[in-house]
Amino acid sequence: MPKIEYRVRPVTRYIVTRYRNDTGVSSIKGEYDSQQMAHEVAYALCKAEHDAAGTHPGDMDFVYPLDRASLD
C-alpha cells in the first residue's frame, strides 16, 4: 500500500484593493503571487483612473501604492 502524507505549507499572496473614502467601500482588484506584480498592477490601475479624471500630477485625490521593496 502507498504511503499517504498530508502537509501544511505557508502561502504568500498579494491582494490589490481599491478603497474609496467617501463611500467607505473597498474592493479587490486582483490577487498575485509576486509583490512586484501586485505593485505594478496597483500602480497601473491608479494611474489609469488618475489620467481619466484629468487632474494634475500630484493631486492628493489619488494615492499611489508604496513600493515596499524600496522600503526594506
C-alpha positions, 0 to 999 in steps of 0.5 A: 500500500502507498504511503499517504502524507498530508502537509501544511505549507505557508502561502504568500499572496498579494491582494490589490484593493481599491478603497474609496473614502467617501463611500467607505467601500473597498474592493479587490482588484486582483490577487498575485503571487509576486509583490512586484506584480501586485505593485505594478498592477496597483500602480497601473490601475491608479494611474489609469483612473488618475489620467481619466479624471484629468487632474494634475500630477500630484493631486492628493485625490489619488494615492499611489501604492508604496513600493515596499521593496524600496522600503526594506 
